[in-house]
Amino acid sequence: MVSGPNLNETSIVSGGYGGSGDGLIPTGSGRHPSHSTTPVGPGDEVARGIAGEKFDIVKKWGINTYKCTKQLLSERFGRGSRTVDLELELQIELLRETKRKYESVLQLGRALTAHLYSLLQTQHALGDAFADLSQKSPELQEEFGYNAETQKLLCKNGETLLGAVNFFVSSINTLVTKTMEDTLMTVKQYEAARLEYDAYRTDLEELSLGPRDAGTRGRLESAQATFQAHRDKYEKLRGDVAIKLKFLEENKIKVMHKQLLLFHNAVSAYFAGNQKQLEQTLQQFNIKLRPPGAEKPSWLEEQ
């Protein structure tokens, strides 16, 4: 066990010239110098109080940082022990892995949205070209005409599919960047509290194994109180993480059940050429498309 720092306040030994030793060098004519006294106002006392509070805060922060750094290094080099909740640690690691996989799905979904948007622009331009040629080529008017209608229908179905995919991507983005991230922020607070708890636990154990005297008893009582405060903080955050993980899992299942059903029905209907089913899918999930000609950002620009 690595011994902790001695946190006793450094005692200041005040010395002076006493008696009539030979080493005493006179500095004046023997007269007592007159000292002018300036009264201390209330403002000076307040300023001193604030400065003292700031000094105490910095001192506590420094001690806490030192202890936590020492504990962290001890754990990494295998010399110190750490508190482990195996079940909770497994759930946290599973959450981080799930978040990485969902981020990959989110990236692929955004790529699909960009490709669909590009395809729609091409189909729209191609349909306009066919329609123009049908007016200028009487001998191929019918052929150009039905190809123009086909591209127009594909554009309409594509916009409907794009709306569904955009809704899917938006929901995944909310789940990953807000819901999961909020839980992971609590996890980071829990991990910091765990490190502090172990640091002060180690400090208390080292004091308990040391010699007992009047000064040590006071330090031991202070260390016990500090340890208990960090233990309470650790226990609270551990409970908060467990609750958030539970609610996150329930919310993830609910959201993904809806979004995966939407994605499957929309893609299947689009590639089957079933325009009616495609529109019904959007109505089922209350997805509203922007009206034609509306001056709104494109689906790609909204990402």
N, C-alpha and C positions, 0 to 999 in steps of 0.2 A: 504494500500500500504506500502510495507516494504521500509523504507528509505534507500537510497543508500549510499555508502561510500563517505566521504569527500575527494576528490582527489586533494585538494589544496596542492601544494608543501609546505613542512614544512619550515617555516621561521626560519632561524638560527639567534639567537640573540647573537651578539658578545659583551662581557663585558670586562672591564679592570680595573686596579687600577688607580683611578683618585684622584688627590688632595693629601693631606697629612694626610689621616686618621690614627687613632691609630692602626688599624689592619694591617697596612703595615709592613711586616717583611723584612728587608734588606737581600739580598742574596749574596752580594759581597762586595768588598772594595770600591765600588763607581765608579770604572773605567768602561767605556763602553767596553764590550767584542768585540773583533774583529771577524767578520764573513767572512769566505772565500767563495767566490762566484764561482760556477762552471758553465761555459757556457753550455746552453742547445742546443744540436745539432738538425739537422733536423730529424734524426732517432727517437729521443725521442719524438718530437712533433707528428710524424706519429703514434708512438706506443700509445701515449695518445689519439690520435684521434680514433684509432681503438678500444681501450678499452672503450672510451666513447660511441661509436656506439653500441658495444656489450651490454653495460649497458642499453642503451635506448631500445634495442630490448628485453632484459630480462624484463625490467620494463613494457613495453607495453604488453608483453606476460602475465606477472603476473596480470596486471590489467584486461586484456581481460578474462583470466581464472577465475578470481574472479567474474567478472560480469556474465559470462555465467553459472558458478556453482550456483550463487545466483538465477539467473533466472530459472534454471532447478529445483532447490529445491522448489522455489515458485510455479512453475507449478504443481509439484508432490503433494504438500501439499494443493493445491487449493487456494493459496493466490495470485497468479499472473495470468495474462492473456497471451494468446499466439495467434499468428496469424495463422489462419487456412484457407487453400484453400480446401474446401470440395470435389470438383470434382477431384482435383489432388491427394488429400490424398486417395480417394477411388481407383483411378487408381494404386497408389503405393501399396496399400494393396492387390489389385487384382493381381498385378505382383508377389508379395512375395508368395501369395498362389499358383499361377500358377507354380512358380519355385519349390516349395515344391512337387507339384504333378508330375512335369516333372522329378524331381530327383528320385521319386519313380518308374516311368516308366523306367528311365535309369538303376536303380538298378535291376529291374526285367528283362530288356533286357540283361544285362550282365550275369545274372543267366541263362537265356535261352541259351545264347551263350556257357556258360560253359557246360551245360547239352548236348547240341547238339554236342559239340566237344567230350565229353565223349562217347556219343552214337556212333559217327563215329568210334572212336577207337575200340569200342567193335564189331561193325559190320565188320570192316576191319579184326580184329583178327578171328572172327567167319567165315568169308568167306574164309580166308586162311586155317583154320582148316578143313572146308568142302572140299576144293579143295585137300588138302593133303589126306584126307580119301577116296576121290573118286579114287585116284590113287592106294590106298592100299587095297581097298575093292571091288573087281570085282563084287560081288553079289549085292552091293549097289552103284555101280559107277554112275548110272544115277540119283538116288535120291540125293546123295551127290553133284553131278555135278550141277543140276539145283538150288539146295539151295545155292551153292557157287555163281552162277551167280546172283541169287536174291539179296544176300548180297552185291555183287559188284555193282549192279544197285542202291541199296539203299544208298550205300556209295557215289556214284557219285551224286545222287540227294541231299543227305544230305550236301555234300560239296557246292553245288550250293545254297541251302537254307542258309547254314552257312554264305556264302559270302553276301547274301542279308541282313540277320539279323545283321551281323557285320557292314555293311554300314548304316543300320538304327540306330544302337547304336552309331556309330561314329557321325552321324549327330545330334542326340539328345544331345550328350555330348558337341558338339560345341555350340549348341543353349543355353544350360544351363550354362556351365562354362565360356563361353566367351561373347556371345551376351547379355544374361540376366544379367550376373555379371557386365558387363561394364555399363549397364544402372543403376544397383543398386549402383555402385560406385558414379555415378553422383547424385543419390538420397541421398546418405550419405553426400555428399558435400552440397547439397541443405538444408538438415535438420540441418547441422551445421551452415550454413549461416542464416537460419531462427532463430535459437537460439540466435546467435549474434545480429541479427536485433532486436529481442524482448528485449534483455538485454539492448541495448543502447537506444531503444525506451523508456523503463521503466525509465532509468537513466535520459533521457531528460525530461520526464514528471515530475519526482520528482524535478528536478531543476527549471522547469517552475512554479511549485506551491510554491517554496520557496521565501524568501525575495529577493528584488532587490536592489543591490548596485553596486558600481563600480567593485568589485571583482567578483560578481555573474554574471554580464553581460558578462565578458570575458569568464568565465567558460561555460555560456550558449551558447555563439557563438561557442566555441570549441566543446561542446557536440552536437550542431546542425550539424556541419560539419562532425563529426565522425558518427553520426546517418545516415546522407545522404549517406556517403560512404558505410556503411553496407546495407543500403536500396537498393542501386544500385546493390551491389553484390548479394543480395537476389533475386531481380527481374530478374537478368540475369540468375542465376542458375534455377530459377523457369521456365523460358522460355526454358532453355536447357533440363530440365527434361521432359517438355511437348512434345518437339520435339522428344526426344529419345524414349519416350513411344509410340508415334505414329508410328515411323519407326520400333520399335521392334514388335509391333502388326502386322504390314504389313508383316514383314519378317517372323514372327512365322507362320502366316497363309500360306504363300508361301512354307516354308520349310516343315511344317507338312502335307500339302496337298500331296506333292510329297512322303514323307516318309511313310505315312499311306497307300497310294495306293501301293507302293512297298511292304510293309509288308503284306498287304492283298493278293495281287496277288501271291507272292512267297509262302506263307504258304498254300494258297488254292491249288496251283498247286502241291506242294510237297505231301500233304496228299491225293490228287486225283490221284497221281502217273503219272501226266502229265509232263513228262520230257521235251517235246518240249516247252510247255507253260512256264515252269520254266526257261529254257534257254532264251526264248524271253523276260521274265521279266527283267533279268539281262542286256540284250542288250538294252532294252528300257531305262534303267536308267544308262547306260554306266558303269556298274560294271564289273571289270575284276578280274577273279580268278587267283590265283597263279598257274602256270603250275605244273603238277604232277612231283614229285621228286625234285622240286626247293628247294634250301636250304634257306628258309625264315622262320621267326617266325610263329608259328601257329596263328590261329585267336584268340585263347585264350590268347596267350602271347602278342599280340598286344594291348590288352585292357589296 
